[in-house]
Amino acid sequence: MSFGKALEELKQGNKVARNGWNGKNMWIVQINDCEIPYRGIGRVKLNPFFAIKNVNDTMSTWVPSVNDTLAEDWKVI
């Protein structure tokens, strides 16, 4: 599926991945309504963002590349 359709899936709370990614068990998700403690001022609300589950079972923020946005190999996990 296209990135546009994958983006709609992300907005609905689903995980998506690309068939073309080299890493096994990698996927992305959209994080919404997140707050974190911040030194000196209490809690800070974060804007929505994408996170990727890495091959070593960690999470990082994720920004799509041009190749990702033009790809047609997206799938729902």
ABEGO torsion letter per residue (X at the ends): XBAAAAAAAAAAGBBBBBAABABBGBBBBBBBGBBBBBBGAEBBBBBBBBBBBBAAGBBBBBBBBAAAAABAABBBX
